[in-house]
Amino acid sequence: MRLDKRNKLLIGGFVLALVVCYQLAIKKTLALRTQYVHDSNIREQTKDLPQKLANLKQQEQQLDTQFAGLNLESTNMQHELLRFLNEQGSEHSVKVIDFSAPHVIHEGETTTSTYQFILEGGFSNILKVAHALETKANFGGISHMAFEKEKNLRNGRSFLQAYIFTQQME
């Protein structure tokens, strides 16, 4: 099969027409299409922005109310713990029998303070105070809790005491 000069010019002209069409129309169309897809993705992302902002503001308000209830303003931890135990004890009819000085351990940059105290009252009431101690306050976690039933030999009445150790790491 022989290609003469006229067929070569037709094939060359066709290829040249394809290149010119690509440069003038198709290239711009593809660029506009990618720009449209990019813009539509941004529009989809920003569509829910006011709702997300409202949710974040609501979450911030909830966290502020939770932090306000944690009594973070005081620096005397032992005094605040005793005040909290007395408040909870009066609410749940539990008495604070003993409150020992804190045991402090320094390990490198970490300081661990262990507070020991004894509560006296009903089992469920002591558990309510312990639950409030861990959830409502920022006094660390309960590391040990032991219940002991004792009997007063003078009047023959028995009572329940809870030995509680709380640890806070700073």
C-alpha positions in Angstrom: 0.0 0.0 0.0 1.4 3.3 -1.1 0.8 6.6 0.5 0.9 9.4 -1.9 1.5 13.0 -1.1 -2.2 13.9 -0.9 -3.0 11.2 1.7 0.0 12.2 3.8 -1.2 15.7 3.9 -4.7 14.6 4.9 -3.3 12.4 7.7 -1.0 15.3 8.8 -3.9 17.8 8.6 -6.1 15.5 10.6 -3.5 15.1 13.4 -2.9 18.9 13.3 -6.7 19.5 13.6 -6.8 17.1 16.6 -3.9 19.0 18.3 -5.5 22.4 17.6 -8.9 21.2 18.9 -7.3 19.8 22.1 -5.4 23.1 22.7 -8.3 25.4 22.0 -11.3 23.5 23.4 -10.7 20.2 25.1 -7.8 21.3 27.4 -9.9 24.3 28.7 -12.9 22.1 29.2 -10.9 19.5 31.2 -9.4 22.3 33.3 -12.9 23.8 34.0 -14.2 20.4 34.8 -11.5 19.8 37.5 -12.1 23.3 38.9 -15.8 22.5 39.1 -15.2 19.2 40.9 -12.8 20.9 43.3 -15.3 23.8 44.0 -18.2 21.4 44.5 -16.2 19.4 47.0 -15.4 22.6 49.0 -19.1 23.6 48.8 -20.0 20.2 50.3 -17.5 20.6 53.1 -18.7 24.0 54.0 -22.4 23.2 53.8 -22.4 21.7 57.3 -20.1 24.4 58.8 -22.7 26.4 60.7 -24.1 23.2 62.3 -20.6 22.1 63.3 -19.9 25.5 64.7 -23.1 25.4 66.8 -22.2 21.9 68.0 -18.8 23.0 69.1 -20.2 26.0 70.9 -22.7 23.8 72.7 -19.9 21.3 73.6 -17.8 24.2 74.9 -20.6 25.4 77.2 -21.1 21.8 78.5 -17.4 21.5 79.3 -17.4 24.9 81.0 -20.2 23.8 83.2 -18.5 20.5 84.0 -15.2 22.3 84.9 -17.0 24.8 87.0 -18.4 21.9 89.1 -14.9 20.4 89.7 -13.7 23.1 92.1 -10.4 23.7 90.2 -9.8 27.1 91.7 -8.4 26.1 95.0 -4.7 25.2 95.6 -5.0 23.6 99.0 -5.9 20.1 98.0 -6.2 18.6 101.5 -8.6 21.4 102.6 -10.8 21.1 99.5 -11.0 17.3 99.9 -12.0 17.5 103.5 -14.6 20.2 102.6 -16.0 18.0 99.8 -16.2 14.9 102.1 -18.0 17.0 104.8 -20.5 18.3 102.2 -21.1 14.8 100.8 -21.2 13.3 104.3 -24.0 15.7 105.4 -26.0 14.9 102.2 -25.7 11.1 102.7 -25.5 10.9 106.5 -21.9 9.7 106.5 -19.4 10.8 109.1 -15.7 11.5 108.5 -14.0 9.7 111.4 -10.3 10.1 110.5 -8.5 12.2 108.0 -4.7 11.6 108.0 -2.0 13.7 106.6 -1.2 13.0 102.9 1.6 10.6 102.0 3.7 12.2 99.3 6.1 10.3 97.0 8.4 12.2 94.6 9.6 10.1 91.6 11.5 12.3 89.1 9.1 14.9 87.8 6.0 13.0 89.1 4.5 13.7 92.6 2.0 11.2 93.9 -0.1 12.2 96.9 -2.1 9.6 98.8 -4.9 10.8 101.1 -6.2 8.4 103.7 -9.5 8.8 105.5 -12.2 6.8 107.3 -15.9 7.2 106.7 -18.6 5.8 108.9 -22.2 5.2 107.9 -24.4 2.9 105.8 -23.0 0.8 103.0 -24.9 2.4 100.2 -24.3 5.9 101.6 -20.6 5.4 101.7 -20.7 4.1 98.1 -22.6 7.2 97.1 -19.9 9.4 98.7 -17.1 7.4 97.0 -18.8 7.7 93.7 -19.2 11.4 94.0 -15.6 11.6 95.0 -14.4 10.1 91.8 -17.0 11.6 89.4 -17.9 15.1 90.7 -14.5 16.2 92.0 -11.0 16.4 90.8 -9.2 14.7 93.7 -7.7 11.8 91.8 -8.9 8.2 91.9 -9.7 5.8 94.7 -6.8 3.4 95.0 -8.0 1.3 97.9 -11.3 0.9 99.7 -11.9 -1.5 102.6 -15.1 -2.0 104.6 -15.0 -3.1 108.2 -17.9 -3.8 110.5 -17.1 -2.9 114.1 -19.1 -3.2 117.3 -19.2 -0.7 120.1 -18.8 -2.7 123.3 -20.2 -0.1 125.5 -23.7 0.0 124.0 -23.6 -3.1 121.8 -24.3 -1.3 118.5 -22.5 -2.2 115.3 -21.4 0.2 112.7 -19.7 0.1 109.3 -16.5 1.9 108.5 -14.8 2.4 105.2 -11.0 2.9 104.9 -10.4 4.9 101.7 -7.2 5.8 100.0 -7.2 8.3 97.1 -4.2 9.0 94.9 -3.5 12.0 92.8 -0.6 12.3 90.5 0.8 15.7 89.7 
